[in-house]
């Protein structure tokens, strides 16, 4: 009996030590502290030690629990969540683009590069080939990983929507570090960047409904989203956000992750119309309908924003949901055609002209 107890205690201690060692690796970042934490505590969106959504937002839909989701994932009907072939992509030389051209290049999932009015902007870059703290898990689809940190030119503004692994990638950030001018992020996320060696003055850390004018002609507004955050066990210590980016010639909605709610209509009323709305489309499930946009909610959000054109992201690179890998784009393409919504569907790496956006062929790849 004593030997059994000793073995159990030893196992628990070893697991605890291993967990502590893992969580103290650089890629996990740090929880906010000091002056940053005091600022967070003054936020109207922070209560009882955590950030909250505007409305009650359970991660799982009512009546659904983690054990049920895991059982479905492990033993339920298998769905073709990954492509059998290679995702089509092109390799654009971003280092020698004409700065005068207003363009957008999507890298798959939620990572994309923009040049607007002479400024270079990068959003949620995950270019390491995986969306996880460990390189052997959540790997990118073949063909969707053609771009790395070395392919990215100097960046004026890096936007981070939230700190989840598929949006904030330590390896990519460290490769880009010498070429990043300003980091735009939600409250608390700046702690990670300072921990990783970024100067505090280079970080623009925003609460919802705050506005920053970083230079003449450029206005950034942080907008509520309906999601959550966390890179370790403790959730919602940093703020998730969407952004309204106004430049001298364009107004763009930079949507992060998040389910449908009243904030889309409120944003459309206050800031619309938008020249382009970039919204998540993928990794959704009826079991977590509050934290990601379902296909029908995506179109409602687009209409709420009063946007002229739609570009969807959060698909075609990683399998993080239990739906066919190509379902998100197939569904939105069909709906956009039926409802006459101007939908942009570039392949990974293709240059979109933001001055006169066109609609390339829908993304295809693998075997049907």
C-alpha positions, -999 to 999 in steps of 0.1 A, spaced: 0 0 0 28 24 10 46 16 -22 15 23 -43 11 57 -26 48 65 -31 45 56 -68 14 78 -73 30 107 -55 61 104 -76 41 103 -108 21 134 -97 53 153 -88 70 143 -121 40 154 -141 39 187 -122 76 194 -128 73 186 -165 42 208 -168 61 237 -151 91 232 -174 69 232 -205 48 263 -195 80 282 -187 93 279 -223 95 312 -241 67 305 -266 41 304 -239 47 341 -231 39 357 -197 8 368 -179 4 406 -175 19 421 -145 29 454 -129 17 486 -146 1 467 -174 -19 446 -150 -31 477 -132 -42 492 -165 -61 460 -173 -79 461 -139 -92 495 -149 -108 482 -181 -146 480 -181 -141 447 -200 -122 431 -171 -140 417 -140 -131 392 -113 -97 385 -127 -105 380 -163 -117 397 -195 -153 391 -204 -173 393 -236 -201 419 -239 -227 391 -235 -225 357 -218 -203 335 -240 -198 299 -230 -170 282 -249 -193 252 -254 -229 254 -266 -255 246 -239 -258 210 -232 -224 202 -247 -193 193 -226 -156 186 -234 -160 148 -229 -188 147 -254 -167 167 -280 -137 145 -274 -157 113 -278 -172 126 -311 -137 136 -323 -121 102 -314 -149 78 -321 -176 96 -342 -181 95 -379 -148 105 -396 -149 136 -418 -123 145 -444 -108 174 -425 -76 175 -444 -69 176 -482 -57 145 -499 -35 165 -523 -16 198 -522 -33 231 -516 -28 254 -547 -5 284 -539 18 308 -556 50 323 -543 50 361 -547 82 381 -542 70 403 -513 104 418 -508 104 437 -541 68 448 -544 61 484 -555 52 502 -523 29 525 -542 5 496 -550 -23 488 -526 -24 451 -524 -33 421 -502 -16 387 -501 -32 359 -480 -10 332 -465 -38 308 -455 -57 306 -423 -58 341 -407 -24 354 -418 -22 381 -445 0 410 -457 -13 443 -470 3 474 -486 -20 504 -482 -11 540 -489 26 532 -487 24 513 -454 31 476 -450 8 458 -426 9 422 -414 -20 404 -396 -17 373 -373 13 358 -390 17 320 -384 44 310 -409 63 283 -390 43 255 -405 24 246 -374 -2 262 -351 8 248 -317 34 252 -290 50 221 -305 62 217 -341 49 181 -344 12 190 -339 -14 210 -359 8 211 -390 -1 231 -420 -16 214 -451 9 206 -478 11 236 -502 -3 260 -475 32 265 -459 51 281 -488 58 314 -469 82 318 -440 93 347 -419 122 352 -443 98 360 -471 83 390 -453 96 426 -459 99 453 -433 65 458 -416 52 491 -404 23 477 -384 18 442 -371 -18 435 -360 -25 407 -335 -61 398 -330 -55 376 -299 -29 353 -284 -41 318 -295 -15 297 -312 -30 299 -347 -28 337 -345 3 345 -325 33 323 -334 65 327 -314 88 313 -341 74 336 -368 74 367 -345 111 362 -335 121 359 -372 103 391 -380 113 410 -349 141 431 -365 117 442 -393 86 451 -372 79 488 -366 48 489 -344 28 461 -328 -10 466 -325 -26 442 -300 -52 439 -273 -46 447 -236 -22 422 -220 -8 408 -252 20 434 -250 34 414 -221 43 386 -244 61 409 -268 81 426 -241 90 392 -227 102 383 -262 125 414 -263 103 441 -280 106 476 -267 76 489 -249 75 520 -271 69 498 -302 37 483 -288 3 499 -293 -19 480 -267 -56 487 -270 -88 482 -251 -121 479 -269 -135 511 -282 -102 529 -280 -88 548 -309 -52 554 -319 -38 577 -346 -3 564 -351 5 588 -379 -13 613 -401 -40 597 -422 -41 564 -403 -66 557 -377 -70 524 -357 -100 515 -336 -101 484 -315 -135 467 -317 -152 441 -295 -151 405 -307 -169 374 -291 -141 350 -283 -116 341 -256 -78 340 -251 -50 320 -235 -18 302 -243 -17 281 -212 -41 268 -186 -54 302 -175 -78 318 -199 -89 354 -207 -59 372 -191 -54 391 -224 -80 408 -246 -92 395 -280 -101 421 -305 -111 431 -341 -99 464 -356 -112 491 -379 -83 504 -400 -88 537 -418 -62 549 -442 -62 580 -465 -80 559 -492 -95 527 -476 -115 516 -446 -110 479 -437 -126 457 -410 -99 434 -397 -119 407 -379 -102 383 -355 -119 352 -343 -153 354 -327 -190 344 -328 -219 365 -340 -233 392 -317 -246 427 -317 -211 442 -321 -211 437 -359 -242 459 -363 -229 485 -338 -196 486 -357 -213 489 -391 -235 518 -377 -205 536 -362 -178 531 -388 -194 517 -420 -195 514 -448 -163 494 -453 -144 490 -485 -135 455 -473 -145 432 -445 -121 404 -435 -141 378 -415 -133 344 -401 -148 314 -419 -137 280 -407 -130 259 -376 -166 264 -367 -190 238 -351 -224 239 -337 -208 227 -304 -190 260 -301 -213 283 -320 -207 313 -297 -170 317 -303 -167 312 -340 -189 323 -369 -212 296 -384 -217 299 -422 -251 317 -418 -237 340 -392 -208 350 -414 -232 366 -440 -252 383 -413 -220 398 -399 -210 410 -434 -244 427 -439 -243 443 -405 -209 459 -413 -222 475 -445 -191 463 -464 -186 465 -501 -165 433 -504 -158 402 -484 -126 382 -479 -128 352 -456 -99 338 -436 -94 311 -409 -95 282 -434 -74 261 -458 -43 257 -437 -49 239 -404 -74 213 -393 -88 228 -360 -125 220 -366 -144 189 -374 -156 198 -409 -142 190 -443 -112 213 -450 -128 229 -481 -164 232 -467 -160 269 -455 -151 283 -489 -175 261 -508 -204 272 -486 -196 309 -486 -190 309 -524 -224 294 -530 -241 318 -506 -223 348 -520 -233 339 -555 -269 335 -545 -270 368 -525 -248 387 -550 -222 394 -524 -188 405 -539 -166 377 -525 -128 377 -530 -113 341 -532 -76 343 -539 -54 313 -536 -26 314 -511 1 338 -521 -19 355 -549 -18 393 -551 -51 411 -547 -53 446 -560 -71 466 -534 -76 495 -557 -96 474 -581 -102 440 -564 -112 412 -587 -126 377 -580 -102 349 -589 -113 313 -592 -124 297 -559 -97 279 -540 -95 242 -549 -71 214 -540 -70 177 -531 -93 151 -545 -131 156 -544 
